[in-house]
Amino acid sequence: GNVVKEVIVNDLDEAAVDQAHENVHFNKVDPAVVRPQHGDALDVMYAVRGKHDSEKFDVIDLDPYGSAAPFLDAAVQGVASG
């Protein structure tokens, strides 16, 4: 079956990233699998642009404050085909 190898929990708000770390610990989730990080979502998604599908994201779940429109191009380019 399908196995989740990595989940990146990214947020621009450092407090949200701290909370994500606490949730990983509280829920006894492997921090090597669920990896909270602080950063700009556009930078994270565009970082894999032009790379082989094996290096891109299988799923991108956007939950921005406000419209997702500014993130759609980066998400389309950051997700693997198929």
matplotlib code that plots the C-alpha trace (Angstrom):
import matplotlib.pyplot as plt

x = [0.0, 0.9, 3.1, 3.6, 7.3, 7.2, 4.8, 6.1, 4.0, 5.1, 4.0, 5.2, 4.1, 6.7, 4.2, 2.2, 5.4, 6.1, 2.5, 3.0, 6.2, 4.2, 1.4, 4.0, 5.3, 1.9, 0.6, 3.8, 4.3, 7.8, 9.4, 11.4, 8.1, 6.0, 8.4, 7.2, 9.2, 9.2, 9.2, 7.4, 5.0, 5.9, 9.6, 9.0, 6.8, 9.0, 12.1, 11.1, 10.0, 11.8, 12.9, 11.9, 8.5, 10.2, 11.5, 8.2, 5.2, 2.5, 0.0, -0.1, -2.8, -3.1, -4.8, -3.8, -5.4, -7.5, -7.5, -5.3, -5.0, -1.4, -0.3, -1.9, 0.9, 3.6, 1.3, 0.8, 4.5, 5.4, 3.2, 4.2, 2.3, -0.4]
y = [0.0, 3.6, 4.9, 8.5, 9.1, 12.8, 15.5, 19.1, 21.4, 24.8, 28.2, 31.8, 32.3, 31.1, 30.5, 28.2, 26.2, 26.0, 24.7, 22.1, 20.8, 20.5, 18.6, 16.2, 15.5, 15.3, 12.9, 10.7, 11.2, 10.5, 13.9, 12.5, 11.9, 15.0, 17.9, 21.4, 24.2, 28.0, 29.5, 31.2, 28.7, 30.2, 29.5, 26.0, 25.1, 27.0, 25.2, 22.0, 23.7, 22.1, 19.1, 15.5, 14.3, 12.1, 15.2, 17.1, 17.0, 14.3, 16.5, 20.2, 21.4, 25.1, 26.8, 30.5, 33.4, 34.9, 33.8, 30.9, 32.6, 34.0, 30.4, 28.5, 28.9, 27.7, 24.8, 23.6, 23.8, 22.1, 19.1, 15.9, 14.9, 12.3]
z = [0.0, 0.0, 2.8, 3.9, 3.8, 4.9, 5.8, 5.8, 8.0, 6.9, 8.3, 8.1, 11.8, 14.2, 16.9, 14.6, 13.9, 17.6, 18.1, 15.3, 17.0, 20.3, 18.4, 16.9, 20.4, 22.0, 19.4, 19.5, 15.8, 14.4, 13.9, 11.0, 9.2, 10.3, 10.0, 11.0, 9.5, 9.5, 6.0, 3.2, 1.4, -2.0, -1.4, -0.3, -3.3, -5.9, -4.5, -6.3, -9.5, -12.5, -10.5, -11.3, -10.1, -7.5, -5.8, -5.9, -3.5, -4.0, -2.2, -1.4, 1.1, 1.2, 4.1, 3.9, 5.6, 2.8, -0.8, -2.0, -5.4, -4.8, -4.0, -6.9, -9.5, -7.0, -5.9, -9.5, -10.2, -6.9, -7.2, -9.1, -12.2, -11.8]

ax = plt.figure().add_subplot(projection="3d")
ax.plot(x, y, z, "-o")
ax.set_aspect("equal")
plt.show()
